[in-house]
Amino acid sequence: MKTIRFDIISIFPGMFDSPFRESLLSKAQDNGIVEIRTHDLREYTLDKHNRVDDTPYGGGVGMVMNIEPIDRALEAVKKDRPKAHSILLSPGGYRFDQKKAWELSRKDEIVLVCGRYEGVDERVSDLVDEELSIGDYVLNGGEVPAMVVVEAVARLVPGVVGDEQSLAEESFSGEMLEYPQYTRPREYKGRVVPEVLVSGDHKKIEAWKRQAALEKTAKYRPDLYRKLKSDGSE
Ligand SMILES: C[S@@+](CC[C@H](N)C(=O)[O-])C[C@H]1O[C@@H](n2cnc3c(N)ncnc32)[C@H](O)[C@@H]1O
């Protein structure tokens, strides 16, 4: 059985308790497919006040996280898992996407480092394998981005999501968004489910799904749609 372990380094390890104790991720941990450990960065400081940040060289606003506690925390985790793939969450990193999620889902051990304040000392990037951003916006810390990465990656590990066929049909599994989904009632306040979906004609349904996915992609993700056209897939 394939298993995956995540080690998360953060000054707010308590933030992960509830999100990882619900739903499929909780079940996956109970089944031993996914293991998640959090590490309090403050336990790795040598400073008697457990400080993990300091003022920036060259001036500027806010505080910057020191390299030393992060280095010590990474070393402690890597002592038992020397092959673990390490990631710093950072708005300046490579964009995390579904392709990256699939790539990471094939790893056995992943370490995630969460920044806070104005960010982390640039030299931390030498200590990790890569820096990942979850999108072009800035959050207060790397904890929510770490949750995003853990959930997106873990659900691709066999056995975490019950119906693995659903993974193959999802948005971004191919080059376009997923087709629109409907369930009961067939009519709600004048909004009717497309007739073809209740026709029982599977060929027609498949053709409708493809066309609807294409239209949705063109509307919401013109960048993906243009790529589709230029690749000649449509
Ligand atoms: C307030 S942010 C620092 C922003 C930094 N001053 C900048 O302009 O790039 C603090 C921490 O939150 C995390 N973070 C914020 N937005 C993120 C994003 N979009 N993706 C990944 N991590 C993010 C990072 O760990 C970052 O070090």
The ligand as a MOL file (V3000), in Angstrom:
LIG
                    3D

  0  0  0     0  0            999 V3000
M  V30 BEGIN CTAB
M  V30 COUNTS 27 29 0 0 0
M  V30 BEGIN ATOM
M  V30 1 C 2.4890 37.9350 4.6110 0
M  V30 2 S 3.2880 36.6370 3.7360 0 CHG=1
M  V30 3 C 4.7680 37.4100 3.1770 0
M  V30 4 C 4.6050 38.1240 1.8900 0
M  V30 5 C 5.8920 38.7130 1.3480 0
M  V30 6 N 6.2390 39.9220 2.0560 0
M  V30 7 C 5.7290 39.0180 -0.1250 0
M  V30 8 O 5.3730 40.1300 -0.4740 0
M  V30 9 O 5.9490 38.1060 -0.9390 0 CHG=-1
M  V30 10 C 3.8440 35.5800 5.0220 0
M  V30 11 C 3.9760 34.1140 4.6380 0
M  V30 12 O 2.7170 33.6310 4.1970 0
M  V30 13 C 2.9040 32.5830 3.2500 0
M  V30 14 N 2.1260 32.9060 2.0550 0
M  V30 15 C 1.3700 34.0080 1.8560 0
M  V30 16 N 0.7740 33.9820 0.6720 0
M  V30 17 C 1.1390 32.8120 0.0690 0
M  V30 18 C 0.8350 32.2160 -1.1830 0
M  V30 19 N 0.0490 32.8100 -2.0780 0
M  V30 20 N 1.3610 31.0050 -1.4370 0
M  V30 21 C 2.1710 30.3900 -0.5530 0
M  V30 22 N 2.5000 30.9280 0.6480 0
M  V30 23 C 2.0020 32.1240 0.9610 0
M  V30 24 C 4.4000 32.4520 3.0220 0
M  V30 25 O 4.8910 31.3890 3.8000 0
M  V30 26 C 4.9270 33.7920 3.5180 0
M  V30 27 O 6.2600 33.7040 3.9460 0
M  V30 END ATOM
M  V30 BEGIN BOND
M  V30 1 1 1 2
M  V30 2 1 2 3
M  V30 3 1 2 10
M  V30 4 1 3 4
M  V30 5 1 4 5
M  V30 6 1 5 6
M  V30 7 1 5 7
M  V30 8 2 7 8
M  V30 9 1 7 9
M  V30 10 1 10 11
M  V30 11 1 11 12
M  V30 12 1 11 26
M  V30 13 1 12 13
M  V30 14 1 13 14
M  V30 15 1 13 24
M  V30 16 1 14 15
M  V30 17 1 14 23
M  V30 18 2 15 16
M  V30 19 1 16 17
M  V30 20 1 17 18
M  V30 21 2 17 23
M  V30 22 1 18 19
M  V30 23 2 18 20
M  V30 24 1 20 21
M  V30 25 2 21 22
M  V30 26 1 22 23
M  V30 27 1 24 25
M  V30 28 1 24 26
M  V30 29 1 26 27
M  V30 END BOND
M  V30 END CTAB
M  END
